[in-house]
Structure formats: structure tokens, C-alpha cells
């Protein structure tokens, strides 16, 4: 089960208690119906951030990141993902069965072997610098930290990130898009509350389904 974010409404622990009951029941029903193991992999969305605490320091860091760009200090990232502490605790309850690689707080990879084929799910934390009133074009993702990722590491590579690529800063957007296109076969996004799909065939980066 692949989840592209916004499991909660306000990133509150009480909301994840409800989500835990929902997902636990869902897994149990699927295991009975299909008689196979069921795993959940999930990426956080902006609604998985808890903004109820004082956000002044975090917002100041976000503004500094927008001006500075990459490389982004680890301390900046650590402060920003602090708003996702309840999501990360919730995810940890479900990911142990599925995960074989924990990169860091911005990227997790999960591998399944199916009929001799290696399928890799890359779950990106696109909402790590989300804010309560975020604007389109204001996000950054430090993809340079993951330059060693390769499409050839798997028979099928599926990248999931909550915000579609049009939500990223122009200084980041094109290079990030090229990177995502290069490493993935399929890209799954959420956030925009509408369903759409397309296949692109880039002259240099190859084919990718969105």
C-alpha cells in the first residue's frame, strides 16, 4: 500500500491514533482477502506537519534556505523536520516490516522481490520545509545528497513525493525534475486533490510515468 501523504489533518498525535486503527484494520482485511503479506510505505504531506508549536525559528531557517540554496546544513534539515515528529513516529510503527534502507529524514527506500524482479519504492519527504500558508514555487528538495541513486539498481523504481514538481522553486525545479526522471520509472504525487497521469519521454533522461 503506497501512501503519498496527508494522513493527518494537522499532524497531531491524536489524528495518528485514528490512522493507526484504520491502517491496522486495512492490512488485516487485505491479508485475509489476498492471503499475502501486506506492507505500507508512506511519504509525508504538508498536513502531516504539526505547526501548533512556536514556528519562528523554523520559519527563519526556511527563509534562509530559500536564499542560500544547496548545500543545506544538516542542522537546518533537522529543525525543519521537527514539525513531522508525530508522522515519523507513526511511520515507524508500520515501516519496520517493509524497510531495508533508511537513508535519512528526507529519503527512505524499500525493496520488494516479486517473481524474481526487484522493485524499489523511494519515499521522499517533499514537505520537510512546508509551512502553514505555503506558496506554490516555494519548496526545495536537496536532491544532490542522493546523486548516487540509479534507475539500474532495480527492475522497477517508483518514486513517491507529496508535492508535484510544479511546487518547487525555479532555482531547484529543472535539475530536480531531471534527477527524478533519471532515477525513476514511475513517479507518484499527491497534494493537488485531482487525479491525472501522463508518460514523458525525455531526450536525455528516458521514459517516466507520472
Number of C-alpha atoms within 10 A of each C-alpha: 11 14 19 23 24 21 22 23 14 18 24 20 16 11 16 21 12 12 15 16 10 11 14 11 12 13 16 12 13 13 14 11 9 9 9 9 11 16 16 16 22 26 29 29 29 27 22 27 28 23 17 11 7 8 15 9 10 20 16 10 18 23 12 13 19 16 9 10 14 15 11 16 9 9 9 15 19 14 17 22 21 17 26 25 16 19 28 17 12 17 18 11 10 17 16 12 14 16 18 13 12 11 10 9 15 21 19 20 20 18 17 16 11 8 6 8 11 14 17 20 24 23 24 24 26 27 27 26 25 24 21 13 6 12 12 12 15 19 26 25 21 16 19 13 13 11 10 7 14 13 16 11 12 19 13 16 22 23 22 30 25 24 25 17 20 14 17 21 19 14 14 20 18 14 13 20 16 14 18 21 24 19 24 27 20 18 21 18 21 18 16 9 6 6 7 7 8 7 12 12 11 12 7 9 16 14 15 19 15 18
